[in-house]
Each structure stands twice: as structure tokens, then as C-alpha cells.
Amino acid sequence: MKGLRGDAILASVKKPIYLDHHATTPLDPRVLEAVLPFLTERFGNAASRTHALGHAAAAAVEEARARVAALVGAEAEDIVFTSGATESDNLAIKGAAAAARGGRRHLVTDAAEHNAVLDPCRRLEKEGARLTLLPVDRFARVDPESVKAAIGSQTLLVSVLAANNEVGTIQPTAEIARACRERGVLFHTDATQAVGKIPFDARALGVDLASFSAHKIYGPKGVGALFVRKGVPLEAQIDGGGHEKDLRSGTLNVPGIVGFGAAAEICRVEMAAEGARIRSLRDRLERRLFEGLDFLTLNGHPTERLPGNLNVSIAYLEAEALMAAIEEIAVSSGAACTSARREPSHVLRATGIERDLAEGSIRFGIGRFNTAEEIDQAARRTIEQARRLRALSPLYEAAVQARKAGAPKPA
Ligand SMILES: *Cc1c(COP(=O)(O)O)cnc(C)c1O
């Protein structure tokens, strides 16, 4: 495995500080330990019911199912394993639409969703469904009253994510779920960022469908789950051997599922203490940045926010230039040009922030293995490089002069 291009890329960067945990998380070593036997001697197919290797694989899958269920407030039989949250979102939305057959054809979601929700909704719209895209407030929050107002006699499903992957804002999920239940409308939530980070109880919340992913909670990539409340009509999107109660065919990814189960169990046990620790690191980073930089604004909700999320906009600065200058610190941005699409992130645009501020946005995602030293170094480097880059900006200079003169900042 020598000579892969990735090796060369990493070798060119100083020891990286990973602060991009909304994108993915490193595998917890305890998860790796749980997975390894299923990549080697315990290789059985969980659908092979004719020998011990198959039975052992099936038993491991069921244990993992119970662990995932325990983390998300579900019963094991409500959990359908998939290849990740993208597939879960597709199964929930397209599967519900297909099961509604000639019935209700109206979908409700919001402008700050992940593309794994928006794109299936848009595809169904192309195919004739009606789609309502609710606005969000400047914190990327959906108003439950707007959900109520959008629901009509033809509404099939409402989908609002539990916590936002860019700005970390936590949605009023319980209220939205209640509004849907009272009106007899299905409610799906993409809980990929919430689960394992903040309490999430599918049954207590009263959601019908909820999506999860292992690689956002220190498990392996390529495995996820959909919670399907009993009795929710859903049509499979992948047909084949009838696995997962006919909802998702395909030989089960046993090592991935075992890893997901182990990751879920660790989160269930450690979430409260870990959340407090990560929140204090996040608050430390937030404090340092606001002390060290002027014209800095917080994106996302000031309090109703994931403990590891810090998304800020540094005015008069291009996030891309900053990220290039602090390349040993792995962060991300909602600015244009950092992703395949050339527009600033749709989430930031939905919050109504100015384009310049979107272009100066940096997302820090703090996680399980980060240390206070790493946070301090990230703060120091970010401040030092942001100041250096801004010193070259006439706009920044003008803003400083205007502030000195007591005038409002220039447009
Ligand atoms: C990461 C993420 C996804 C995609 O999950 P995959 O398992 O990578 O397909 C979907 N929704 C949200 C909110 C996410 O953060």
C-alpha cells in the first residue's frame, strides 16, 4: 500500500490538528478492536443459517442492532441498517413517497437541510410531488409554527434535521414532531449530527423515521441506520435478498455494523461526560478567538448548539486564504470554492448572512480526542494568520478607521 497519493499529501503537512468532526470522526481504537475479528476469522455472512460462522455473524449483527437502538431510544426491531445517513435519508423520503402510492404528494422540509435530504425531495418534486421549503431564522432554526402552517390535507411527510452539520444549531425536534403527529403527517429527522452528541430518544420525541451514520460517532464509514417506527408505511429502494425485513436488501456489512454497535455503546455510556468536556474546549476556543480578533461573528444558535460546534465568520477575510495559511489545522468553511459547488453554503445563505461573511466562515468541529493544547494552538495560529492576512486588506483597514471615527462599519 506504499506510494498512495494520500501519503504524500499528509507527509507535506505538519502534524495535523483535526477539528473537522462534523465531516467525519476518527475510528475509536475500541471500535477498531471490536471490528477486527469480523474482518478476519469471523467472516461469516449473517444470512447464512446453515453453519456456525453464519450464526455467529447474525448474532453479532443483532447485538449491534440492540446497541444502536439503545443509543437512539428505539427497539432493536425498529432499526434498519444501511450504508450511511445518505442512504437512510433516501430510504425514508423516497420510501415513504413510494408507499403513499397515488395518495399524498406534498413534502415539507427546510432550507438548511443536508443535501442528502434536499436532493431526494427535489427529485420527487421533479417527478410530480409538491415541495415546500421552509425558511430558517438567522440561527438556522425552523419555527414549529411554520411547519404547522405548511401542513395541508395532501402533506405526506415533514423532514427537519435534528442538529445542523454546518452551524450546529439544534432544532425544536419535539415540537415539530408533535405538530406532525397531531396532524397525521409522517415526521422524518436526519439525526446524524445529534445522535451520540446530545440526548436523542426517537420514541420519546415521537418521530416516525430517523437517520444515523456510524462515521460521525467514531465508527466506520459506509454504515448507518434508519429508525422506522412500527407501522410506518415504507417501500424498499434496494431490492434483492429481502434482508432487513425486506426494507434494504444486500449482504450485511457485518464488520461495519459491529463497529457501529461498538461506537454507539461508547457514546451511550460516555456522552454526558464527553459532551461537557468538548463543550468546555469549544467555549475555550470561542473565547480565545473573540478576544484575539475583531469583526468576528458567531454563526448558528448561541446556546441551542452542538457542544463541539463553533462556526464563525471573520469579516474582511477569505476563509480559503486562511485555511491555506493554517494548513496543519483541519477545519472547513461554508465559503464558495471550497466544495464542488461555487456558491457559498446553502445553509449560511438560508440564515441570511451577507455574502462576504459567508466567504469568511470557518467551521471548527471539536471531538473526542482533541486536547486543550490543540485548541490553544488552533486559536493561536488562526488569530496570527487571520491578522496577517487582514493587514493586507484595505477593507479591513477602512473598517478599523471607521470604528475609530465612531461611524458604523462601511457597507
Ligand atoms: C454526514 C451527514 C450525512 C451523510 O452521512 P453519510 O453516512 O456520510 O452518508 C447526512 N446528514 C447529515 C446531517 C450529516 O452530517
The ligand as an SDF file (V2000), in Angstrom:
LIG
                    3D

 15 15  0  0  0  0  0  0  0  0999 V2000
  -22.5910   13.3660    7.3140 C   0  0  0  0  0  0  0  0  0  0  0  0
  -24.0460   13.6450    7.1880 C   0  0  0  0  0  0  0  0  0  0  0  0
  -24.8460   12.9370    6.2780 C   0  0  0  0  0  0  0  0  0  0  0  0
  -24.2590   11.9050    5.3370 C   0  0  0  0  0  0  0  0  0  0  0  0
  -23.9470   10.7350    6.0340 O   0  0  0  0  0  0  0  0  0  0  0  0
  -23.1630    9.5630    5.2890 P   0  0  0  0  0  0  0  0  0  0  0  0
  -23.2090    8.4440    6.2870 O   0  0  0  0  0  0  0  0  0  0  0  0
  -21.7980   10.0660    5.0460 O   0  0  0  0  0  0  0  0  0  0  0  0
  -23.9160    9.2350    4.0570 O   0  0  0  0  0  0  0  0  0  0  0  0
  -26.1760   13.2190    6.2410 C   0  0  0  0  0  0  0  0  0  0  0  0
  -26.7230   14.1490    7.0370 N   0  0  0  0  0  0  0  0  0  0  0  0
  -26.0080   14.8460    7.9180 C   0  0  0  0  0  0  0  0  0  0  0  0
  -26.6680   15.8630    8.7860 C   0  0  0  0  0  0  0  0  0  0  0  0
  -24.6380   14.6180    8.0310 C   0  0  0  0  0  0  0  0  0  0  0  0
  -23.9190   15.3220    8.8980 O   0  0  0  0  0  0  0  0  0  0  0  0
  1  2  1  0
  2  3  1  0
  2 14  2  0
  3  4  1  0
  3 10  2  0
  4  5  1  0
  5  6  1  0
  6  7  2  0
  6  8  1  0
  6  9  1  0
 10 11  1  0
 11 12  2  0
 12 13  1  0
 12 14  1  0
 14 15  1  0
M  END
$$$$
